[in-house]
Structure formats: C-alpha cells, structure tokens
Amino acid sequence: MERVAIYNRCSTEEEAQINALAIQAAESRERAVSKGWRIADQYIESESGTRAANRSEYLRLLRDMDGDKFDIIMIKSIDRLMRSAKDWYFFLDKLTRSGKKLYIYIDDKYYTPEDSLISGIKAILAEDFSRELSKKIKNAHRRRQERKSGLNITVPMFGWNRLEKDVYEINQEEAEAYRQAFEMVKEGKGFYSLANDMYERGVRGKKGERISDVQWRKMLYSPRAWGTVVLHTREYDFDRKRYVSLPEEEWIYVEGALPPIVSREYHQEFLERMASCRRRDRGEDAGRRPSGRRRYSLSGRLCCGECGRVYYRMGLPAGKGGRIRWKCSRALKQGRRHEGNPEGCSNINVLEEELLKAVEAACRGKYDMLSDRDEEIVREALAVIREGIGGDSGKGEDPRLEKEWGRLLRKQRVLLDKLTDEVISDKDYQTANRELEARLTALRVRREGIKRAASEYNDCEKRLSAIRRVLQAGDLLTRARTRELILEVEKIYIHSDGRLEIILDGKKLEGVYPV
C-alpha cells in the first residue's frame, strides 16, 4: 500500500468560508482513502502562500521529504502549495532528488517532468495574482485611512474598552494605571522598573499577561494617550515579503478617535521632559544622569573622597588585561595633582571587580540577613527565564478539547445509528458526516499542537532545573545580590588610603530589608 502525505492550505485573504480549511482537509483525506493509499501525515496551515519561509507546516513537509515517511505528496492545486515561481522550482528540484511523486487531486493526475513548463507558468500566474491582490488590498486600506472612515484597530488597547467598530470608552481602572505610569517615569523611574512595579501592583494586559517595558514605553510615547490614532505607519512589501516602515510625512493622524486619558498639553510636556533626559544622558558627565537612568549601576554613586567629583568608568583593552577601572573625573580632565598642577586630583583608581567585592563584604558584615535573599533571587530569575522561553505553553486547554472530541465522536455514532435505522437518508447522512469530519480534523490539529507544546514545556522545565543548579553553584548570586544592594546605595566615597565610605539610602533600604 502506497503512503501519502497530504498538504492543505487556505489563504485567509481569499477564502470567505469559516470552515474552508477543515473542509479541504476532510476532502483530501476522502480522496486518499478512495485511492487505497495509507495516510502517513497531513500538513495543515492557513498562512499566506507567497512566502515559504513563514509556513511552518510546509517547511516540515520539506524536511520529511528527505526521509522514508511517504511515497506520494497530495495537493489540491499548485496555488495551494505556493505562489512563488522561485519556490515552486525549488520544490520540484527537491521532489525529483527525493524520488517522491506529486498528485494534484483537482486535476486527478500526477505531476510529470513534461508538465514543468505549464506548471511553471501556473506558478508565475499565481504569484502575479497574489501581487495584484496585495496591491488592491493595500490601496483599499490606504484610501480608507485617508478618508478616515475606519481605524482598523485589530487588537485590544490597554486603557480602553471597545463598544463596537471604531467606538471606544475609557476603562477607568486601566486608565488610572496609565496615568500613574506617566508620573512614575517623569519622576525618573526606568521602563524596566516601571514594568516590574506595575506587575507587582497587579496591573495586567488585556489578556492577563505582564506588560513589558517595551510595551509601556510605546504606550507612554503614543499619541493615543490623548486620543489621536496614527495610521499608515508601515505597509507590506510584496517583493521583499515583509512590512516596511513608511516616512513620517506619509503617516495619517486621526484626532479624536479615542477618548483621551491625558490632555495633549500634558503629553507634550512629558515628551519634552523625556527628550531633555535623553540629551542629558548623552552629555559628558555620566554621573549626572537623572535618578533611575544611569548607564551603569555605580554611575553617579561613586565619588572621590578628596575632591568630591564623581568617578568615571574606564574600560581597558583586552591586551592590557581588559579589566574595568573607575577614575576620578577631575584627575581625568585636569590631570594628577602635584606642585605644578594644584587643580588636579591624585586620588587612587579602583578596579570594578574589587570594588564590588568590598561593597558585598562590608554590607554582609553589617546586614547578615542579605544571604536570605539567595533563594528569592533564584526564583525571580527563573520566573523571568520561564516567561521568556514560553514555559507555560500547552496548559489549560487540553481537558476542554478532549471533552469536545468525545462529544463529536458520540454525535457521529448517533448519526450512523440513524442511517442504519433509516431515520435519515444517505444524502443527509453524507452531508452531516462531512461536516463532523471537518470539525474533527480541525480539532485533531489542535490536539496535536497541544501535545507538541506539552513536550516543549517538559523540555523547558529540564532546562530551568539545569539553570537553577548553575545559579546556585557559581558566584552569580553574590554578584546579583551585590548589584541589587548597590541600587540602595546613595554614595560611595573613595579615599586615597583605600577606605570606602558607603552611605545607604535609608528609605530605600527600609522597603527592601528589615533593618
């Protein structure tokens, strides 16, 4: 018995039917069974056919072609496989080298080398059709934006609730968090710290997820805050197969599209303040950066005990040891102090790694409860890593799908009983059964996806266990604890005899450690 691999794809731009992909999948399976073939695998996806690199199932099919998994590849038509002439000829080359056969069931025929000219022309025509369709969609989208007849906002927006198409109201709870975020950043808090603080306060995105620092930055900089939506900032380039950013002069502004959370004047003042902070950040004296926006954790905190100036961070080339040193800014600008140069400073330079060890030892001697933070630091680090690598995927939906799977199978059995008892006609049975098979096929795809996600989740937990062992075995915790403590330091004065005078910020420290 020959083995067949079925590839199904429906373009979301063309297919209006909700169950088009499921129907195509069921139809192709019926055709394979009628041919007497054994179905080795079925590759189902709804991505656009203009770019193979974005189609995971198609790429999986290409990988499986190198093995002995199947003998025949079944597709509905050439444009269901792809709409790029280049990708089509690449596929044919791989088909020939792997010794597989291609069956096009809408024509009820196998592909042969004699068909290469006709099939190539079909692929070129399909690609040209997609290009023209992309132009039409892009033009209609742009005209709608220029006429300001629709916002075309497809995702929920934090701060607002969607009532109907292009009609929104303010979500008071989210808007209050939005306004607090403005004030926190104006006071000097960085976006990463803002994201952490908001998460600890229970502020979540529309889907219950943590709002990242990048998202907060976009939200606070966006004119949506005062009700203006910006459209036509990018468009899809068909030939390059990706979205490209458009110049600002082509952007379209729709004022009053949303109820404002803050006033336009307030938002303009916020943007000017942030621009001022950026100008200061690019200034000469790194130690004068506003609080919460330091380039390095010791910047602005490390001061000379002789002249009072800040210390600058200096990196040495790898050939000279590649170690980081901190030097008095006065000594760097005006030289070392001596009889001929009374304006300079002769205080010592310090190695960063030795300085951090000294801070850790001094603070550990005074606050021995710092070591109690080790396990908490490990848990926090693992939580961030788990979120980054998707450790929670695959949970929560499996029982519901299994219940639906059982319900559809029972319904199929009842349908068969009705046919046997001659309660319904053969035609009615085939129509109802075809619909049930389509729904079962779609559900089967989702179940397989959950199984793959569960496998990935187990791999994730193994990796996290290995990371925990690395964190606990090395000196990473010591360094993390030291850098965390430095955030609570107000000033560290360096004296010429090597003494360090560490001044902690009592208010900050009181909120972190029980001292």
Contacts in CASP RR format, 6 or more apart in sequence:
PFRMAT RR
TARGET T0000
AUTHOR 0000-0000-0000
METHOD contacts of the structure
MODEL  1
MERVAIYNRCSTEEEAQINALAIQAAESRERAVSKGWRIADQYIESESGT
RAANRSEYLRLLRDMDGDKFDIIMIKSIDRLMRSAKDWYFFLDKLTRSGK
KLYIYIDDKYYTPEDSLISGIKAILAEDFSRELSKKIKNAHRRRQERKSG
LNITVPMFGWNRLEKDVYEINQEEAEAYRQAFEMVKEGKGFYSLANDMYE
RGVRGKKGERISDVQWRKMLYSPRAWGTVVLHTREYDFDRKRYVSLPEEE
WIYVEGALPPIVSREYHQEFLERMASCRRRDRGEDAGRRPSGRRRYSLSG
RLCCGECGRVYYRMGLPAGKGGRIRWKCSRALKQGRRHEGNPEGCSNINV
LEEELLKAVEAACRGKYDMLSDRDEEIVREALAVIREGIGGDSGKGEDPR
LEKEWGRLLRKQRVLLDKLTDEVISDKDYQTANRELEARLTALRVRREGI
KRAASEYNDCEKRLSAIRRVLQAGDLLTRARTRELILEVEKIYIHSDGRL
EIILDGKKLEGVYPV
1 36 0 8 1.000
1 37 0 8 1.000
1 38 0 8 1.000
2 36 0 8 1.000
2 37 0 8 1.000
2 38 0 8 1.000
2 71 0 8 1.000
2 72 0 8 1.000
3 37 0 8 1.000
3 38 0 8 1.000
3 39 0 8 1.000
3 40 0 8 1.000
3 69 0 8 1.000
3 70 0 8 1.000
3 71 0 8 1.000
3 72 0 8 1.000
4 32 0 8 1.000
4 35 0 8 1.000
4 37 0 8 1.000
4 38 0 8 1.000
4 39 0 8 1.000
4 40 0 8 1.000
4 70 0 8 1.000
4 71 0 8 1.000
4 72 0 8 1.000
4 73 0 8 1.000
4 74 0 8 1.000
4 103 0 8 1.000
5 39 0 8 1.000
5 40 0 8 1.000
5 41 0 8 1.000
5 42 0 8 1.000
5 43 0 8 1.000
5 61 0 8 1.000
5 64 0 8 1.000
5 69 0 8 1.000
5 70 0 8 1.000
5 72 0 8 1.000
5 73 0 8 1.000
5 74 0 8 1.000
6 25 0 8 1.000
6 28 0 8 1.000
6 29 0 8 1.000
6 32 0 8 1.000
6 39 0 8 1.000
6 41 0 8 1.000
6 42 0 8 1.000
6 43 0 8 1.000
6 74 0 8 1.000
6 75 0 8 1.000
7 42 0 8 1.000
7 43 0 8 1.000
7 57 0 8 1.000
7 58 0 8 1.000
7 61 0 8 1.000
7 73 0 8 1.000
7 74 0 8 1.000
7 75 0 8 1.000
7 80 0 8 1.000
7 81 0 8 1.000
8 21 0 8 1.000
8 24 0 8 1.000
8 25 0 8 1.000
8 28 0 8 1.000
8 42 0 8 1.000
8 43 0 8 1.000
8 44 0 8 1.000
8 45 0 8 1.000
8 76 0 8 1.000
8 80 0 8 1.000
9 21 0 8 1.000
9 44 0 8 1.000
9 45 0 8 1.000
9 46 0 8 1.000
9 47 0 8 1.000
9 49 0 8 1.000
9 55 0 8 1.000
9 57 0 8 1.000
9 58 0 8 1.000
9 80 0 8 1.000
9 81 0 8 1.000
10 20 0 8 1.000
10 21 0 8 1.000
10 24 0 8 1.000
10 46 0 8 1.000
10 80 0 8 1.000
11 46 0 8 1.000
11 48 0 8 1.000
11 49 0 8 1.000
12 46 0 8 1.000
12 48 0 8 1.000
13 48 0 8 1.000
13 133 0 8 1.000
13 137 0 8 1.000
14 133 0 8 1.000
15 21 0 8 1.000
17 23 0 8 1.000
19 435 0 8 1.000
19 438 0 8 1.000
19 439 0 8 1.000
19 442 0 8 1.000
21 44 0 8 1.000
21 46 0 8 1.000
21 442 0 8 1.000
22 438 0 8 1.000
22 439 0 8 1.000
22 441 0 8 1.000
22 442 0 8 1.000
23 434 0 8 1.000
23 438 0 8 1.000
24 76 0 8 1.000
24 80 0 8 1.000
25 42 0 8 1.000
25 44 0 8 1.000
25 438 0 8 1.000
25 441 0 8 1.000
25 442 0 8 1.000
25 445 0 8 1.000
26 434 0 8 1.000
26 437 0 8 1.000
26 438 0 8 1.000
26 441 0 8 1.000
28 42 0 8 1.000
28 74 0 8 1.000
28 76 0 8 1.000
28 105 0 8 1.000
29 39 0 8 1.000
29 42 0 8 1.000
29 437 0 8 1.000
29 441 0 8 1.000
31 74 0 8 1.000
31 105 0 8 1.000
32 39 0 8 1.000
32 74 0 8 1.000
33 39 0 8 1.000
37 72 0 8 1.000
40 69 0 8 1.000
40 70 0 8 1.000
41 64 0 8 1.000
41 69 0 8 1.000
41 70 0 8 1.000
42 441 0 8 1.000
43 57 0 8 1.000
43 58 0 8 1.000
43 60 0 8 1.000
43 61 0 8 1.000
44 57 0 8 1.000
44 441 0 8 1.000
44 445 0 8 1.000
45 55 0 8 1.000
45 56 0 8 1.000
45 57 0 8 1.000
45 58 0 8 1.000
47 54 0 8 1.000
47 55 0 8 1.000
47 56 0 8 1.000
48 54 0 8 1.000
48 130 0 8 1.000
49 55 0 8 1.000
49 82 0 8 1.000
49 83 0 8 1.000
49 84 0 8 1.000
49 130 0 8 1.000
50 82 0 8 1.000
50 83 0 8 1.000
50 84 0 8 1.000
50 127 0 8 1.000
50 130 0 8 1.000
50 134 0 8 1.000
50 238 0 8 1.000
50 241 0 8 1.000
51 84 0 8 1.000
51 241 0 8 1.000
52 58 0 8 1.000
52 59 0 8 1.000
52 82 0 8 1.000
52 84 0 8 1.000
52 87 0 8 1.000
53 59 0 8 1.000
53 241 0 8 1.000
54 241 0 8 1.000
58 81 0 8 1.000
58 82 0 8 1.000
61 73 0 8 1.000
62 91 0 8 1.000
62 94 0 8 1.000
64 70 0 8 1.000
65 73 0 8 1.000
65 94 0 8 1.000
65 95 0 8 1.000
65 98 0 8 1.000
65 100 0 8 1.000
66 98 0 8 1.000
67 98 0 8 1.000
70 100 0 8 1.000
71 100 0 8 1.000
71 101 0 8 1.000
72 100 0 8 1.000
72 101 0 8 1.000
72 102 0 8 1.000
72 103 0 8 1.000
73 95 0 8 1.000
73 100 0 8 1.000
73 101 0 8 1.000
73 102 0 8 1.000
73 103 0 8 1.000
74 103 0 8 1.000
74 105 0 8 1.000
75 81 0 8 1.000
75 102 0 8 1.000
75 103 0 8 1.000
75 104 0 8 1.000
75 105 0 8 1.000
76 104 0 8 1.000
76 105 0 8 1.000
76 106 0 8 1.000
77 104 0 8 1.000
77 106 0 8 1.000
77 107 0 8 1.000
78 88 0 8 1.000
78 104 0 8 1.000
78 119 0 8 1.000
78 122 0 8 1.000
78 123 0 8 1.000
78 126 0 8 1.000
79 122 0 8 1.000
79 123 0 8 1.000
79 126 0 8 1.000
79 129 0 8 1.000
81 88 0 8 1.000
81 91 0 8 1.000
82 88 0 8 1.000
82 91 0 8 1.000
82 123 0 8 1.000
82 126 0 8 1.000
83 123 0 8 1.000
83 126 0 8 1.000
83 127 0 8 1.000
83 129 0 8 1.000
83 130 0 8 1.000
84 123 0 8 1.000
84 127 0 8 1.000
85 120 0 8 1.000
85 123 0 8 1.000
85 124 0 8 1.000
85 127 0 8 1.000
88 119 0 8 1.000
88 120 0 8 1.000
88 123 0 8 1.000
89 120 0 8 1.000
89 123 0 8 1.000
92 111 0 8 1.000
92 116 0 8 1.000
92 119 0 8 1.000
95 102 0 8 1.000
95 111 0 8 1.000
96 113 0 8 1.000
101 110 0 8 1.000
101 111 0 8 1.000
102 110 0 8 1.000
102 111 0 8 1.000
103 109 0 8 1.000
103 110 0 8 1.000
103 111 0 8 1.000
104 110 0 8 1.000
104 111 0 8 1.000
111 119 0 8 1.000
130 238 0 8 1.000
131 238 0 8 1.000
131 239 0 8 1.000
134 236 0 8 1.000
134 238 0 8 1.000
135 238 0 8 1.000
138 235 0 8 1.000
138 236 0 8 1.000
141 152 0 8 1.000
142 232 0 8 1.000
142 235 0 8 1.000
144 150 0 8 1.000
144 152 0 8 1.000
145 152 0 8 1.000
145 231 0 8 1.000
145 232 0 8 1.000
145 252 0 8 1.000
146 232 0 8 1.000
146 252 0 8 1.000
148 252 0 8 1.000
148 254 0 8 1.000
150 165 0 8 1.000
150 166 0 8 1.000
151 166 0 8 1.000
151 229 0 8 1.000
151 231 0 8 1.000
151 254 0 8 1.000
151 257 0 8 1.000
152 231 0 8 1.000
153 162 0 8 1.000
153 166 0 8 1.000
153 229 0 8 1.000
155 206 0 8 1.000
156 162 0 8 1.000
156 206 0 8 1.000
156 207 0 8 1.000
157 168 0 8 1.000
157 206 0 8 1.000
157 224 0 8 1.000
157 258 0 8 1.000
158 171 0 8 1.000
158 174 0 8 1.000
158 178 0 8 1.000
158 205 0 8 1.000
158 206 0 8 1.000
158 211 0 8 1.000
158 219 0 8 1.000
159 170 0 8 1.000
159 171 0 8 1.000
159 174 0 8 1.000
159 175 0 8 1.000
159 178 0 8 1.000
159 261 0 8 1.000
160 168 0 8 1.000
160 169 0 8 1.000
160 170 0 8 1.000
160 171 0 8 1.000
160 174 0 8 1.000
160 258 0 8 1.000
160 259 0 8 1.000
161 168 0 8 1.000
161 169 0 8 1.000
161 170 0 8 1.000
161 171 0 8 1.000
162 168 0 8 1.000
163 169 0 8 1.000
166 257 0 8 1.000
168 258 0 8 1.000
168 259 0 8 1.000
169 259 0 8 1.000
170 259 0 8 1.000
170 261 0 8 1.000
174 203 0 8 1.000
175 261 0 8 1.000
177 198 0 8 1.000
177 201 0 8 1.000
177 203 0 8 1.000
178 219 0 8 1.000
178 225 0 8 1.000
178 261 0 8 1.000
178 262 0 8 1.000
179 261 0 8 1.000
179 262 0 8 1.000
181 194 0 8 1.000
181 198 0 8 1.000
181 216 0 8 1.000
181 219 0 8 1.000
181 220 0 8 1.000
182 220 0 8 1.000
182 225 0 8 1.000
182 262 0 8 1.000
182 266 0 8 1.000
182 270 0 8 1.000
184 194 0 8 1.000
184 197 0 8 1.000
185 191 0 8 1.000
185 194 0 8 1.000
185 220 0 8 1.000
185 270 0 8 1.000
185 274 0 8 1.000
186 270 0 8 1.000
186 273 0 8 1.000
188 277 0 8 1.000
188 290 0 8 1.000
188 291 0 8 1.000
188 292 0 8 1.000
188 293 0 8 1.000
189 197 0 8 1.000
189 292 0 8 1.000
190 213 0 8 1.000
190 292 0 8 1.000
190 293 0 8 1.000
191 213 0 8 1.000
191 214 0 8 1.000
191 216 0 8 1.000
191 217 0 8 1.000
192 213 0 8 1.000
193 292 0 8 1.000
194 213 0 8 1.000
194 216 0 8 1.000
195 210 0 8 1.000
195 211 0 8 1.000
195 212 0 8 1.000
195 213 0 8 1.000
195 215 0 8 1.000
195 216 0 8 1.000
198 211 0 8 1.000
198 216 0 8 1.000
199 210 0 8 1.000
199 211 0 8 1.000
203 211 0 8 1.000
204 210 0 8 1.000
204 211 0 8 1.000
205 211 0 8 1.000
210 387 0 8 1.000
211 219 0 8 1.000
219 225 0 8 1.000
220 270 0 8 1.000
221 271 0 8 1.000
221 274 0 8 1.000
222 230 0 8 1.000
223 229 0 8 1.000
223 230 0 8 1.000
223 253 0 8 1.000
223 267 0 8 1.000
224 258 0 8 1.000
225 260 0 8 1.000
225 261 0 8 1.000
225 262 0 8 1.000
225 267 0 8 1.000
226 260 0 8 1.000
226 261 0 8 1.000
226 262 0 8 1.000
226 263 0 8 1.000
226 264 0 8 1.000
226 266 0 8 1.000
226 267 0 8 1.000
227 255 0 8 1.000
227 256 0 8 1.000
227 257 0 8 1.000
227 258 0 8 1.000
227 259 0 8 1.000
227 260 0 8 1.000
227 261 0 8 1.000
228 253 0 8 1.000
228 254 0 8 1.000
228 255 0 8 1.000
228 256 0 8 1.000
228 257 0 8 1.000
228 258 0 8 1.000
229 253 0 8 1.000
229 254 0 8 1.000
229 257 0 8 1.000
229 258 0 8 1.000
230 251 0 8 1.000
230 252 0 8 1.000
230 253 0 8 1.000
230 254 0 8 1.000
231 251 0 8 1.000
231 252 0 8 1.000
231 253 0 8 1.000
231 254 0 8 1.000
232 246 0 8 1.000
232 250 0 8 1.000
232 251 0 8 1.000
232 252 0 8 1.000
233 245 0 8 1.000
233 246 0 8 1.000
233 251 0 8 1.000
234 243 0 8 1.000
234 244 0 8 1.000
234 245 0 8 1.000
234 246 0 8 1.000
235 243 0 8 1.000
235 244 0 8 1.000
235 246 0 8 1.000
236 242 0 8 1.000
236 243 0 8 1.000
236 244 0 8 1.000
237 243 0 8 1.000
237 244 0 8 1.000
262 270 0 8 1.000
277 290 0 8 1.000
277 293 0 8 1.000
280 288 0 8 1.000
280 289 0 8 1.000
280 290 0 8 1.000
281 289 0 8 1.000
281 293 0 8 1.000
281 295 0 8 1.000
285 310 0 8 1.000
285 329 0 8 1.000
286 294 0 8 1.000
286 295 0 8 1.000
286 296 0 8 1.000
286 299 0 8 1.000
286 300 0 8 1.000
286 310 0 8 1.000
286 312 0 8 1.000
286 313 0 8 1.000
287 294 0 8 1.000
287 299 0 8 1.000
287 300 0 8 1.000
287 310 0 8 1.000
288 300 0 8 1.000
288 310 0 8 1.000
289 295 0 8 1.000
289 299 0 8 1.000
289 300 0 8 1.000
294 300 0 8 1.000
296 313 0 8 1.000
297 483 0 8 1.000
297 486 0 8 1.000
297 487 0 8 1.000
298 311 0 8 1.000
298 313 0 8 1.000
298 326 0 8 1.000
298 352 0 8 1.000
298 355 0 8 1.000
298 486 0 8 1.000
298 492 0 8 1.000
299 310 0 8 1.000
299 313 0 8 1.000
300 310 0 8 1.000
301 486 0 8 1.000
301 489 0 8 1.000
301 490 0 8 1.000
301 491 0 8 1.000
301 492 0 8 1.000
302 310 0 8 1.000
302 311 0 8 1.000
302 326 0 8 1.000
302 355 0 8 1.000
302 492 0 8 1.000
302 494 0 8 1.000
303 309 0 8 1.000
303 310 0 8 1.000
303 311 0 8 1.000
303 491 0 8 1.000
303 492 0 8 1.000
303 493 0 8 1.000
303 494 0 8 1.000
304 310 0 8 1.000
304 311 0 8 1.000
304 328 0 8 1.000
304 329 0 8 1.000
304 330 0 8 1.000
304 345 0 8 1.000
304 347 0 8 1.000
304 493 0 8 1.000
304 494 0 8 1.000
305 347 0 8 1.000
305 493 0 8 1.000
305 494 0 8 1.000
305 495 0 8 1.000
305 496 0 8 1.000
305 501 0 8 1.000
306 328 0 8 1.000
306 345 0 8 1.000
306 346 0 8 1.000
306 347 0 8 1.000
306 495 0 8 1.000
306 496 0 8 1.000
307 328 0 8 1.000
307 330 0 8 1.000
307 344 0 8 1.000
307 345 0 8 1.000
307 347 0 8 1.000
308 330 0 8 1.000
308 493 0 8 1.000
309 328 0 8 1.000
309 329 0 8 1.000
309 330 0 8 1.000
309 345 0 8 1.000
310 329 0 8 1.000
311 326 0 8 1.000
311 327 0 8 1.000
311 328 0 8 1.000
311 329 0 8 1.000
311 350 0 8 1.000
311 494 0 8 1.000
312 326 0 8 1.000
312 327 0 8 1.000
312 328 0 8 1.000
312 329 0 8 1.000
312 332 0 8 1.000
313 324 0 8 1.000
313 325 0 8 1.000
313 326 0 8 1.000
313 352 0 8 1.000
314 324 0 8 1.000
314 325 0 8 1.000
314 326 0 8 1.000
314 327 0 8 1.000
315 322 0 8 1.000
315 323 0 8 1.000
315 324 0 8 1.000
315 325 0 8 1.000
316 322 0 8 1.000
316 323 0 8 1.000
316 324 0 8 1.000
316 325 0 8 1.000
323 351 0 8 1.000
323 352 0 8 1.000
323 353 0 8 1.000
324 351 0 8 1.000
324 352 0 8 1.000
324 353 0 8 1.000
325 349 0 8 1.000
325 350 0 8 1.000
325 351 0 8 1.000
325 352 0 8 1.000
326 349 0 8 1.000
326 350 0 8 1.000
326 352 0 8 1.000
326 355 0 8 1.000
326 494 0 8 1.000
327 349 0 8 1.000
328 345 0 8 1.000
328 347 0 8 1.000
328 349 0 8 1.000
330 344 0 8 1.000
330 345 0 8 1.000
331 337 0 8 1.000
331 344 0 8 1.000
331 345 0 8 1.000
331 346 0 8 1.000
331 347 0 8 1.000
334 341 0 8 1.000
334 343 0 8 1.000
334 344 0 8 1.000
334 345 0 8 1.000
335 341 0 8 1.000
335 344 0 8 1.000
335 345 0 8 1.000
336 344 0 8 1.000
336 345 0 8 1.000
336 346 0 8 1.000
337 343 0 8 1.000
337 344 0 8 1.000
337 345 0 8 1.000
337 346 0 8 1.000
338 346 0 8 1.000
346 496 0 8 1.000
347 494 0 8 1.000
347 495 0 8 1.000
347 496 0 8 1.000
348 494 0 8 1.000
348 496 0 8 1.000
348 498 0 8 1.000
350 494 0 8 1.000
355 492 0 8 1.000
355 500 0 8 1.000
356 479 0 8 1.000
356 482 0 8 1.000
356 483 0 8 1.000
356 486 0 8 1.000
357 482 0 8 1.000
358 500 0 8 1.000
359 482 0 8 1.000
359 485 0 8 1.000
359 486 0 8 1.000
359 489 0 8 1.000
359 492 0 8 1.000
359 500 0 8 1.000
359 502 0 8 1.000
360 478 0 8 1.000
360 481 0 8 1.000
360 482 0 8 1.000
360 485 0 8 1.000
362 500 0 8 1.000
362 502 0 8 1.000
363 370 0 8 1.000
363 482 0 8 1.000
363 485 0 8 1.000
363 502 0 8 1.000
364 370 0 8 1.000
364 371 0 8 1.000
367 513 0 8 1.000
367 515 0 8 1.000
369 513 0 8 1.000
369 514 0 8 1.000
370 481 0 8 1.000
370 485 0 8 1.000
370 513 0 8 1.000
371 481 0 8 1.000
373 481 0 8 1.000
373 484 0 8 1.000
374 472 0 8 1.000
374 477 0 8 1.000
374 481 0 8 1.000
377 477 0 8 1.000
377 480 0 8 1.000
377 481 0 8 1.000
377 484 0 8 1.000
378 468 0 8 1.000
378 471 0 8 1.000
378 472 0 8 1.000
378 477 0 8 1.000
381 467 0 8 1.000
381 471 0 8 1.000
381 480 0 8 1.000
382 464 0 8 1.000
382 467 0 8 1.000
382 468 0 8 1.000
385 464 0 8 1.000
385 467 0 8 1.000
386 392 0 8 1.000
386 460 0 8 1.000
386 464 0 8 1.000
389 460 0 8 1.000
389 463 0 8 1.000
390 456 0 8 1.000
390 457 0 8 1.000
390 460 0 8 1.000
391 456 0 8 1.000
391 457 0 8 1.000
391 460 0 8 1.000
391 461 0 8 1.000
392 457 0 8 1.000
393 453 0 8 1.000
393 456 0 8 1.000
393 457 0 8 1.000
394 450 0 8 1.000
394 453 0 8 1.000
394 454 0 8 1.000
394 457 0 8 1.000
395 457 0 8 1.000
397 450 0 8 1.000
398 447 0 8 1.000
398 450 0 8 1.000
398 454 0 8 1.000
401 443 0 8 1.000
401 446 0 8 1.000
401 447 0 8 1.000
401 450 0 8 1.000
402 447 0 8 1.000
404 443 0 8 1.000
405 440 0 8 1.000
405 443 0 8 1.000
405 447 0 8 1.000
408 436 0 8 1.000
408 439 0 8 1.000
408 440 0 8 1.000
408 443 0 8 1.000
409 440 0 8 1.000
411 436 0 8 1.000
412 433 0 8 1.000
412 436 0 8 1.000
412 440 0 8 1.000
415 424 0 8 1.000
415 429 0 8 1.000
415 432 0 8 1.000
415 433 0 8 1.000
415 436 0 8 1.000
416 429 0 8 1.000
418 424 0 8 1.000
418 429 0 8 1.000
419 426 0 8 1.000
419 429 0 8 1.000
424 432 0 8 1.000
470 476 0 8 1.000
471 477 0 8 1.000
487 508 0 8 1.000
488 504 0 8 1.000
488 505 0 8 1.000
488 506 0 8 1.000
488 508 0 8 1.000
488 509 0 8 1.000
488 512 0 8 1.000
489 502 0 8 1.000
489 503 0 8 1.000
489 504 0 8 1.000
489 505 0 8 1.000
490 503 0 8 1.000
490 504 0 8 1.000
490 505 0 8 1.000
491 501 0 8 1.000
491 502 0 8 1.000
491 503 0 8 1.000
492 500 0 8 1.000
492 501 0 8 1.000
492 502 0 8 1.000
492 503 0 8 1.000
493 500 0 8 1.000
493 501 0 8 1.000
493 503 0 8 1.000
494 500 0 8 1.000
495 501 0 8 1.000
509 515 0 8 1.000
END
